[in-house]
Amino acid sequence: MNHLPEQLISSLRNTQGFDEKSFIKIHEADKQITSVRLNQKKVTKEKIAQNDLKNTLSALPMDGKVPWSRNGYYLKERPLFYLDPLWHAGTYYVQEASSMCIEFVLTHLCDLSRPVRVLDLCAAPGGKSTAMAGLISAESILVSNEVIASRTHILEENIIKWGLPNVIVTQNDARDFGKLKEYFNIILVDAPCSGSGLFRKDPDSVREWSSEQVMLCSQRQKRILADIIPSLKKGGLLIYTTCSFSQEENEEMEDFLMQQFPLDNMAVPFKPEWNIVETYSHLLHAKGYRFYPYKLWGEGFFLSCFKKQNEGEGEGSLTIKKQKKNSRLTEINDMQKSILAPWMDEADNFIFFSLKDSIIAFPQSSQLELITILSQLKVVYAGIKTGKMAGRDFIPHHALSMSINKNKNISSFDLNLPDAVRYLRKETLPMNEIPEGWLLAAYHGHGLGWMKGIRSRLNNYYPVNWRIRK
């Protein structure tokens, strides 16, 4: 670990919950904590209840639960995740433990049984988006946004692996959401920050930290928040988080929000034994929550929640006439639907439409929300990319193999561990009898991708950009 910046230490000495000796000691120890969060839509509650995790996730050295997450687990050591087919299958996500608290916040401050519109504004690489997607109802939608184009690729990949149909990935600046006034029930702003909370995970970032960088981040955070708050419905929830220890990016941001916008600060009922420190902003005494790495098993993290004043729903959408005029939604014909339907479970619950050269499936219940987003934002990915038509033949897309909505009776072959790794390296698999047609490559019952038997050859259709290269 590089020497901690003295400017950072001195700026924290009057911060609530800060213990200088413990702070320095925990960073000098250089201990790495690894944690994962299970995909509760793929690793079922029944298996968790039956303590079947050892058989389902045998490659993971489990070491106890993350207390504020129903699906989070610590690991005794960090394995080579890229050699675990179940990681590629989207059965779990490697996520820093402190940030898993979003699950607790949503389940305690929101009614997730009803349809909601959720925005994860700064979403890449997708940890918090996959967590929220698994919590909301099937009639809800999640817009997972990332402004930086190069980071949308990993976000799209993780959303596809998670396999849920009611997520839309966009690439937009916060100001672009001004066209969707009072549209979202929940907005998460995991703001770009100076990153001091992650010094243990990324020691090289210590050299990049400066008080000037903190001020620049603070200014950027204010601009992002000012741009996005008009898109929050009256009575809606704003969740603000950073991985910074600096007050300028945390408690001072709380005062900024309450001074400039009609927001009420909300308390989060974290349990005292979790050692999450409740803090109060200097001017308006807004409650925030600090995760100090010497008090709990996790990295540095800050969270604060706000409710937009004036109960009641805003307009929340454009007129339907304008939506249809501006959208790019073209439904497929009945013949194509009849060819595609056997690949999906409960196909009647989805709308199928063409986007570029692919057929997309999206929940029928959220069709108007889809049209709105398509007409107003730059959409990178939406719903389930099922595949494309080649004459009367259907060519399945990799995303369909990851989806929880694929037909459970699709022909599949469950691979052993060595063959699963070969498949993920896009190698040719040795098979004595090769069936004709499309075949789902699986591991422990979870889809990995597609194979196709053609006469005496078995073609591997795993995406070349996703293959294991080591």
C-alpha positions as CSV (number, residue, x, y, z in Angstrom):
1,M,0.0,0.0,0.0
2,N,1.3,3.4,-0.9
3,H,1.5,6.0,1.9
4,L,-2.0,7.5,2.5
5,P,-2.2,11.2,1.5
6,E,-1.8,13.5,4.6
7,Q,-4.3,15.9,3.1
8,L,-6.9,13.1,3.2
9,I,-6.1,12.1,6.8
10,S,-6.2,15.7,8.0
11,S,-9.5,16.4,6.2
12,L,-11.1,13.4,8.0
13,R,-10.0,14.1,11.5
14,N,-13.3,15.9,12.4
15,T,-15.5,13.4,10.5
16,Q,-18.0,11.4,12.5
17,G,-16.8,7.9,13.2
18,F,-13.3,8.4,12.0
19,D,-10.5,6.8,13.9
20,E,-7.1,7.8,12.5
21,K,-5.0,5.0,14.0
22,S,-7.5,2.3,12.9
23,F,-7.9,3.8,9.5
24,I,-4.1,3.8,8.9
25,K,-3.7,0.3,10.3
26,I,-6.4,-1.3,8.2
27,H,-4.8,0.2,5.1
28,E,-1.4,-0.9,6.1
29,A,-2.7,-4.5,6.6
30,D,-3.5,-4.6,2.9
31,K,-6.2,-7.3,3.5
32,Q,-8.3,-8.1,0.5
33,I,-12.0,-9.0,1.1
34,T,-13.8,-10.9,-1.7
35,S,-17.6,-11.2,-1.8
36,V,-20.2,-12.4,-4.2
37,R,-24.0,-11.8,-4.6
38,L,-26.1,-14.7,-5.8
39,N,-28.6,-14.3,-8.7
40,Q,-31.8,-15.2,-6.8
41,K,-33.6,-15.8,-10.2
42,K,-31.1,-18.5,-11.1
43,V,-30.0,-19.8,-7.8
44,T,-33.4,-20.3,-6.3
45,K,-34.5,-19.6,-2.7
46,E,-35.3,-23.4,-2.4
47,K,-31.7,-24.3,-3.0
48,I,-30.5,-21.6,-0.6
49,A,-33.0,-22.8,2.0
50,Q,-31.9,-26.4,1.5
51,N,-28.3,-25.4,2.0
52,D,-27.5,-26.7,-1.5
53,L,-25.1,-23.9,-2.2
54,K,-22.1,-26.3,-1.8
55,N,-23.3,-28.4,-4.7
56,T,-24.5,-25.5,-6.8
57,L,-21.5,-23.2,-6.3
58,S,-18.8,-25.7,-5.5
59,A,-16.0,-23.5,-6.8
60,L,-16.7,-20.8,-4.2
61,P,-15.0,-21.0,-0.8
62,M,-17.9,-19.5,1.2
63,D,-17.1,-17.8,4.5
64,G,-20.4,-16.4,5.9
65,K,-23.1,-14.0,4.8
66,V,-22.9,-10.3,4.1
67,P,-25.3,-9.1,6.9
68,W,-27.1,-6.4,5.0
69,S,-27.7,-8.6,1.9
70,R,-30.0,-11.6,1.7
71,N,-27.9,-12.9,-1.3
72,G,-24.4,-11.7,-0.4
73,Y,-21.6,-14.0,0.8
74,Y,-18.0,-13.5,1.8
75,L,-15.3,-15.8,0.4
76,K,-12.3,-17.2,2.3
77,E,-10.1,-16.4,-0.7
78,R,-10.4,-15.0,-4.2
79,P,-10.7,-17.8,-6.7
80,L,-10.0,-17.6,-10.4
81,F,-13.6,-16.6,-11.3
82,Y,-12.9,-16.8,-15.1
83,L,-12.4,-20.6,-14.7
84,D,-15.8,-21.1,-13.0
85,P,-18.6,-21.7,-15.6
86,L,-21.2,-20.6,-13.1
87,W,-19.8,-17.1,-13.1
88,H,-20.1,-17.0,-16.9
89,A,-23.6,-18.4,-16.5
90,G,-24.7,-15.4,-14.4
91,T,-25.5,-17.3,-11.3
92,Y,-23.5,-14.8,-9.2
93,Y,-21.8,-11.4,-9.4
94,V,-18.5,-10.5,-7.8
95,Q,-19.4,-7.4,-5.8
96,E,-17.8,-5.3,-3.1
97,A,-19.7,-6.1,0.2
98,S,-20.5,-2.5,1.3
99,S,-22.2,-1.6,-1.9
100,M,-24.6,-4.5,-1.5
101,C,-26.5,-2.4,1.0
102,I,-28.6,-1.1,-1.9
103,E,-30.7,-4.2,-1.5
104,F,-31.5,-3.4,2.1
105,V,-32.3,0.2,1.3
106,L,-34.8,-0.7,-1.5
107,T,-36.5,-3.5,0.5
108,H,-37.0,-1.2,3.5
109,L,-37.8,2.2,1.9
110,C,-39.8,1.1,-1.1
111,D,-42.9,-1.0,-1.9
112,L,-41.4,-3.3,-4.6
113,S,-44.5,-5.3,-5.0
114,R,-46.0,-2.7,-7.2
115,P,-44.7,-1.7,-10.7
116,V,-42.0,0.9,-10.5
117,R,-39.6,2.7,-12.9
118,V,-36.0,2.6,-11.7
119,L,-33.0,4.4,-13.0
120,D,-29.4,3.5,-12.2
121,L,-27.8,6.6,-13.6
122,C,-24.0,5.7,-13.4
123,A,-24.4,2.0,-13.7
124,A,-21.2,0.4,-15.2
125,P,-20.0,-2.3,-14.6
126,G,-23.5,-3.3,-13.4
127,G,-23.3,-4.6,-9.8
128,K,-26.0,-2.4,-8.4
129,S,-28.1,-2.7,-11.5
130,T,-28.2,-6.5,-11.3
131,A,-29.0,-6.3,-7.7
132,M,-32.0,-3.9,-8.3
133,A,-33.2,-5.9,-11.3
134,G,-33.5,-9.0,-9.1
135,L,-35.6,-7.1,-6.5
136,I,-38.2,-5.3,-8.6
137,S,-41.4,-6.9,-9.9
138,A,-41.9,-8.4,-13.3
139,E,-44.1,-5.5,-14.2
140,S,-41.4,-2.9,-13.3
141,I,-38.6,-1.7,-15.5
142,L,-34.9,-0.8,-14.8
143,V,-33.0,1.7,-17.0
144,S,-29.3,1.0,-16.5
145,N,-27.4,3.9,-17.9
146,E,-23.7,4.6,-18.5
147,V,-22.6,7.9,-20.1
148,I,-19.1,6.6,-21.1
149,A,-19.4,4.6,-24.3
150,S,-16.4,2.3,-23.6
151,R,-18.0,1.2,-20.3
152,T,-21.4,0.3,-21.8
153,H,-19.9,-3.0,-23.2
154,I,-19.2,-4.5,-19.8
155,L,-22.5,-3.2,-18.5
156,E,-24.4,-4.8,-21.4
157,E,-22.5,-8.1,-20.9
158,N,-23.4,-8.3,-17.2
159,I,-27.0,-7.4,-17.8
160,I,-27.2,-10.2,-20.4
161,K,-25.6,-12.7,-18.1
162,W,-28.0,-11.8,-15.3
163,G,-30.8,-12.9,-17.6
164,L,-33.8,-10.7,-16.7
165,P,-36.1,-9.3,-19.4
166,N,-37.2,-6.0,-17.9
167,V,-33.9,-4.0,-18.2
168,I,-33.0,-1.4,-20.7
169,V,-29.3,-0.3,-21.1
170,T,-28.8,3.3,-22.2
171,Q,-25.8,5.5,-22.9
172,N,-26.8,9.1,-22.0
173,D,-25.6,12.1,-20.1
174,A,-27.7,13.0,-17.0
175,R,-29.0,16.1,-18.8
176,D,-30.6,13.9,-21.5
177,F,-33.1,12.6,-18.9
178,G,-34.6,16.1,-18.7
179,K,-37.0,14.9,-21.5
180,L,-38.5,12.4,-18.9
181,K,-39.8,14.7,-16.2
182,E,-41.1,13.1,-13.0
183,Y,-40.8,9.7,-14.7
184,F,-38.9,7.5,-12.3
185,N,-40.0,6.2,-8.9
186,I,-36.4,5.4,-7.8
187,I,-33.2,6.9,-9.0
188,L,-29.8,5.7,-7.9
189,V,-26.8,8.0,-8.4
190,D,-23.7,6.1,-7.6
191,A,-21.7,9.3,-8.4
192,P,-18.2,9.4,-10.0
193,C,-15.9,10.3,-7.1
194,S,-12.3,10.6,-5.9
195,G,-12.3,6.9,-4.9
196,S,-10.6,7.0,-1.6
197,G,-12.9,4.3,-0.2
198,L,-11.3,1.8,-2.6
199,F,-7.6,2.4,-1.7
200,R,-7.3,-1.1,-0.4
201,K,-8.7,-2.7,-3.6
202,D,-6.7,-0.4,-5.8
203,P,-3.5,0.8,-4.1
204,D,-2.3,2.5,-7.3
205,S,-5.2,5.0,-7.0
206,V,-3.6,6.5,-3.9
207,R,-1.1,8.3,-6.1
208,E,-3.9,9.7,-8.2
209,W,-5.8,11.2,-5.2
210,S,-5.6,15.0,-4.5
211,S,-7.7,17.6,-2.8
212,E,-8.1,19.3,-6.2
213,Q,-9.6,16.0,-7.6
214,V,-12.1,16.0,-4.7
215,M,-13.3,19.5,-5.5
216,L,-13.6,18.6,-9.2
217,C,-15.6,15.5,-8.4
218,S,-17.8,17.5,-6.0
219,Q,-18.6,20.0,-8.8
220,R,-19.4,17.2,-11.2
221,Q,-21.6,15.5,-8.7
222,K,-23.6,18.7,-8.2
223,R,-24.1,19.0,-11.9
224,I,-25.2,15.4,-12.3
225,L,-27.7,15.7,-9.4
226,A,-29.1,19.0,-10.6
227,D,-29.7,17.4,-14.1
228,I,-31.4,14.2,-12.9
229,I,-33.6,15.3,-10.0
230,P,-36.3,16.7,-12.3
231,S,-36.8,13.1,-13.6
232,L,-37.7,11.9,-10.1
233,K,-41.4,11.6,-9.4
234,K,-43.0,13.4,-6.5
235,G,-42.8,11.0,-3.6
236,G,-40.0,9.2,-5.4
237,L,-36.7,7.9,-3.8
238,L,-33.3,9.3,-4.6
239,I,-30.3,7.2,-3.4
240,Y,-27.0,8.9,-3.5
241,T,-23.8,6.9,-3.0
242,T,-20.0,7.3,-3.4
243,C,-16.9,5.3,-2.7
244,S,-15.2,8.3,-1.2
245,F,-14.4,9.3,2.4
246,S,-14.3,13.1,1.7
247,Q,-17.0,15.2,3.3
248,E,-17.1,17.4,0.2
249,E,-18.5,14.5,-1.7
250,N,-20.8,13.2,1.0
251,E,-22.2,15.2,3.9
252,E,-21.7,18.5,2.1
253,M,-23.6,17.1,-0.9
254,E,-26.5,16.3,1.4
255,D,-26.7,19.9,2.4
256,F,-26.5,21.0,-1.3
257,L,-29.4,18.7,-2.2
258,M,-31.7,19.8,0.6
259,Q,-30.9,23.5,0.0
260,Q,-31.4,23.4,-3.7
261,F,-34.2,20.9,-4.3
262,P,-37.6,19.8,-2.6
263,L,-36.1,16.8,-0.9
264,D,-36.6,15.3,2.5
265,N,-33.8,13.2,4.0
266,M,-34.7,9.6,4.9
267,A,-33.3,7.4,7.6
268,V,-32.3,3.8,6.8
269,P,-32.9,1.3,9.6
270,F,-29.5,-0.4,9.5
271,K,-28.9,-2.6,12.5
272,P,-26.5,-1.3,15.2
273,E,-24.4,-4.5,15.2
274,W,-23.4,-3.9,11.6
275,N,-21.2,-1.0,12.7
276,I,-22.4,1.3,9.9
277,V,-21.8,4.8,11.1
278,E,-24.7,7.2,11.0
279,T,-23.5,10.8,10.3
280,Y,-25.2,14.2,10.1
281,S,-24.5,17.0,7.6
282,H,-23.1,20.2,9.0
283,L,-25.9,22.6,8.1
284,L,-29.1,20.7,7.8
285,H,-28.3,17.6,9.9
286,A,-29.2,15.2,7.1
287,K,-28.5,11.6,7.9
288,G,-25.9,9.7,5.9
289,Y,-24.2,6.4,6.4
290,R,-20.5,5.7,6.3
291,F,-18.9,2.3,5.9
292,Y,-15.4,2.3,7.4
293,P,-13.3,-0.8,6.6
294,Y,-12.0,-1.0,10.2
295,K,-15.5,-1.3,11.5
296,L,-16.9,-3.9,9.2
297,W,-16.0,-6.3,6.4
298,G,-16.2,-4.1,3.4
299,E,-14.6,-1.1,1.7
300,G,-15.2,2.6,2.2
301,F,-18.7,3.6,1.1
302,F,-21.2,6.4,1.7
303,L,-25.0,6.4,1.3
304,S,-27.7,8.9,1.8
305,C,-31.4,8.8,0.8
306,F,-34.0,11.4,0.0
307,K,-37.7,11.5,-0.8
308,K,-39.0,14.1,-3.3
309,Q,-41.6,16.3,-1.6
310,N,-45.3,16.7,-2.6
311,E,-46.9,13.3,-2.6
312,G,-48.6,12.2,-5.7
313,E,-47.6,11.0,-9.2
314,G,-46.2,13.4,-11.8
315,E,-47.0,13.2,-15.5
316,G,-44.4,10.5,-15.9
317,S,-44.7,9.9,-19.6
318,L,-45.1,11.4,-23.0
319,T,-48.3,11.2,-25.0
320,I,-48.8,7.8,-26.6
321,K,-49.1,9.4,-30.1
322,K,-45.7,11.1,-29.7
323,Q,-44.2,7.9,-28.3
324,K,-45.2,5.8,-31.3
325,K,-44.1,8.5,-33.8
326,N,-40.6,8.7,-32.3
327,S,-40.0,5.1,-31.4
328,R,-38.1,2.5,-33.5
329,L,-40.4,-0.4,-32.5
330,T,-41.5,-2.7,-35.4
331,E,-43.3,-5.8,-34.3
332,I,-42.5,-9.1,-36.1
333,N,-45.1,-10.9,-38.2
334,D,-47.2,-13.9,-37.1
335,M,-45.1,-16.4,-39.0
336,Q,-41.9,-15.2,-37.2
337,K,-43.7,-15.3,-33.9
338,S,-44.7,-18.9,-34.5
339,I,-41.1,-19.9,-35.2
340,L,-39.8,-18.0,-32.2
341,A,-42.5,-19.0,-29.6
342,P,-41.1,-22.5,-28.9
343,W,-37.8,-21.0,-27.7
344,M,-39.5,-19.0,-25.0
345,D,-41.5,-19.7,-21.8
346,E,-44.8,-18.0,-21.7
347,A,-44.2,-16.2,-25.0
348,D,-47.6,-14.6,-24.9
349,N,-46.4,-12.4,-22.1
350,F,-43.8,-10.7,-24.4
351,I,-43.9,-8.3,-27.2
352,F,-41.5,-9.2,-30.0
353,F,-40.0,-6.5,-32.2
354,S,-37.2,-5.9,-34.7
355,L,-34.3,-3.7,-33.7
356,K,-31.6,-3.4,-36.4
357,D,-31.1,-7.1,-37.4
358,S,-32.3,-8.7,-34.2
359,I,-35.6,-9.8,-32.7
360,I,-36.1,-8.4,-29.1
361,A,-38.4,-9.8,-26.5
362,F,-39.7,-7.4,-23.9
363,P,-42.5,-7.8,-21.2
364,Q,-45.9,-7.0,-22.7
365,S,-46.8,-5.2,-19.4
366,S,-44.1,-2.6,-19.9
367,Q,-44.6,-1.9,-23.6
368,L,-45.4,1.8,-23.2
369,E,-42.3,2.3,-21.0
370,L,-40.2,0.7,-23.6
371,I,-41.6,2.9,-26.4
372,T,-40.9,6.0,-24.2
373,I,-37.3,5.1,-23.5
374,L,-36.6,4.1,-27.2
375,S,-38.0,7.4,-28.4
376,Q,-36.1,9.6,-25.9
377,L,-32.8,8.0,-25.1
378,K,-29.9,6.2,-26.8
379,V,-30.7,2.5,-26.2
380,V,-27.8,0.1,-26.3
381,Y,-29.7,-3.0,-25.2
382,A,-33.2,-3.9,-24.2
383,G,-35.1,-6.9,-22.9
384,I,-33.9,-10.2,-24.4
385,K,-32.1,-10.2,-27.7
386,T,-33.5,-13.5,-28.8
387,G,-31.9,-13.9,-32.2
388,K,-32.6,-13.3,-35.9
389,M,-34.4,-14.8,-38.8
390,A,-32.6,-16.3,-41.8
391,G,-35.4,-17.1,-44.2
392,R,-37.6,-19.5,-42.2
393,D,-34.8,-20.5,-39.9
394,F,-34.2,-18.9,-36.5
395,I,-30.6,-18.3,-35.3
396,P,-30.6,-17.8,-31.5
397,H,-28.6,-15.0,-29.9
398,H,-26.3,-15.7,-26.9
399,A,-28.5,-13.6,-24.7
400,L,-31.4,-16.1,-25.1
401,S,-29.2,-18.8,-23.6
402,M,-28.6,-16.6,-20.5
403,S,-32.3,-15.7,-20.1
404,I,-34.5,-17.0,-17.3
405,N,-37.3,-16.9,-19.9
406,K,-35.9,-19.4,-22.4
407,N,-38.0,-22.5,-22.8
408,K,-36.9,-25.0,-20.1
409,N,-37.4,-27.9,-22.6
410,I,-34.9,-26.7,-25.2
411,S,-32.5,-29.5,-26.1
412,S,-29.4,-29.1,-24.0
413,F,-26.2,-30.9,-23.0
414,D,-24.8,-30.6,-19.5
415,L,-21.0,-30.4,-19.7
416,N,-18.5,-31.5,-17.1
417,L,-16.1,-28.9,-15.8
418,P,-13.2,-29.5,-18.2
419,D,-15.5,-29.5,-21.2
420,A,-17.4,-26.4,-19.9
421,V,-14.1,-24.5,-19.7
422,R,-13.2,-25.7,-23.2
423,Y,-16.5,-24.5,-24.5
424,L,-15.9,-21.1,-22.8
425,R,-12.6,-20.9,-24.6
426,K,-14.5,-21.4,-27.8
427,E,-12.7,-24.7,-28.5
428,T,-14.2,-27.7,-30.3
429,L,-15.7,-30.2,-27.9
430,P,-15.0,-33.9,-28.3
431,M,-18.4,-35.8,-28.6
432,N,-19.0,-39.3,-29.8
433,E,-22.6,-38.7,-31.0
434,I,-23.4,-35.3,-32.3
435,P,-27.1,-34.4,-32.5
436,E,-28.4,-32.3,-35.4
437,G,-29.5,-28.8,-34.8
438,W,-29.3,-26.2,-32.0
439,L,-28.2,-27.4,-28.6
440,L,-27.9,-25.4,-25.3
441,A,-24.5,-25.9,-23.7
442,A,-25.1,-26.0,-19.9
443,Y,-23.2,-26.5,-16.7
444,H,-25.1,-27.7,-13.5
445,G,-28.3,-27.0,-15.5
446,H,-27.4,-23.3,-16.2
447,G,-27.1,-22.2,-19.8
448,L,-23.6,-21.2,-21.1
449,G,-24.4,-20.6,-24.8
450,W,-25.3,-22.3,-28.0
451,M,-23.8,-25.2,-30.0
452,K,-25.1,-26.5,-33.4
453,G,-24.6,-30.0,-34.8
454,I,-24.1,-30.1,-38.5
455,R,-23.6,-33.7,-39.8
456,S,-20.4,-34.8,-38.0
457,R,-19.4,-31.4,-36.7
458,L,-20.4,-29.5,-33.6
459,N,-20.0,-25.8,-34.0
460,N,-19.3,-23.6,-30.9
461,Y,-21.3,-20.4,-30.9
462,Y,-19.9,-18.8,-27.8
463,P,-19.3,-15.1,-28.4
464,V,-15.7,-14.6,-29.5
465,N,-15.4,-11.4,-27.5
466,W,-16.4,-13.1,-24.3
467,R,-14.3,-16.2,-24.6
468,I,-11.6,-17.2,-21.9
469,R,-8.3,-16.0,-23.3
470,K,-6.0,-17.4,-20.6
